[in-house]
Amino acid sequence: MSSRATYNVPYDMNERDRRKKAFIRKRKRKRVLVVLSLFAIAIGLVAAIVVLLVNIIKKNYDERQIRETYVDYTGEYKDIWLVDNSLAGREKKEAFFEIEDEPQEENVVDSRTEKYKNIIPGSKGLVIVDAGHGGYDGGADGHGLQEKDVNLKISYLLKDELELRGYSVKLTRPDDEFVGLTQRASIANALDNPLCFVSIHQNSLDESEGSASGMESWTYDREGCEELGNAIVEAASQKTGARNRGTHFRKNLVVTSKTTMPAIIFECGYLTDAAEAEKLADENYCMLIVEGIVDGIDNFRESYYGR
Ligand SMILES: [Zn+2]
């Protein structure tokens, strides 16, 4: 005997079954909704974490800045923020090096090659060309130019002009890399009987200090240094028409005090001066600077070494 039969069931079996099935369906729908909601929340969380991680990685990549202490070219310790040169710096550098040669320049180069064709390569002696700053040490900047880039560019032009006119050349910094000041002096001092050492730099002036333009030599009170500084600043300012700001002495300039041959730091111009910065971005103007420097070295060689 079935138990159902013994009770007075309040509703018939069909109704009871239907209600039970409806309840199960409702419960199932509820479960599906809960699972779907949880799933949606999980997807949302994962997406948020991914976006956050991507942003963090991107930010780190864009602004990889490290605070570091370095010795600047005056021998002073400085704290700087280093920016990874894989981004903005490199783009700026490439843009700066993308100066196209004008067609007429070919003829100029040809006539100059013709002019110096009888000089025996390397016969005039060895000149050390030191491109200031480099790598994470950008040096001064102004009007879209970074000193290390301008220095390297002028150094290579100077190397070409020196070689054209019979000098051999050693570059202490042939690339955009950091070379320590003492190391630069060591490289120079290890060379066999060099004529002189010329460190190429660009100047800057804080806006609060007013404005300035022109060229100047910085050196150490040692034999031959003042003569070299004067010879170069005089010839280069004459060639370019830039203001001759003279030769100055400073005791704590590592590359001039620690080297053993006549040595100077030559400040070609002020990046903070709009007109001068525009000229320094122009390869033709840089060529004039370089021709002037070599005129100065020629004069110095003659007066100081009597050759
Ligand atoms: Zn400098």
Boltz pocket constraint, residues with backbone or C-beta under 6 A from the ligand:
constraints:
  - pocket:
      binder: B
      contacts: [[A, 73], [A, 132], [A, 133], [A, 139], [A, 140], [A, 147], [A, 200], [A, 201], [A, 202]]
      max_distance: 6.0
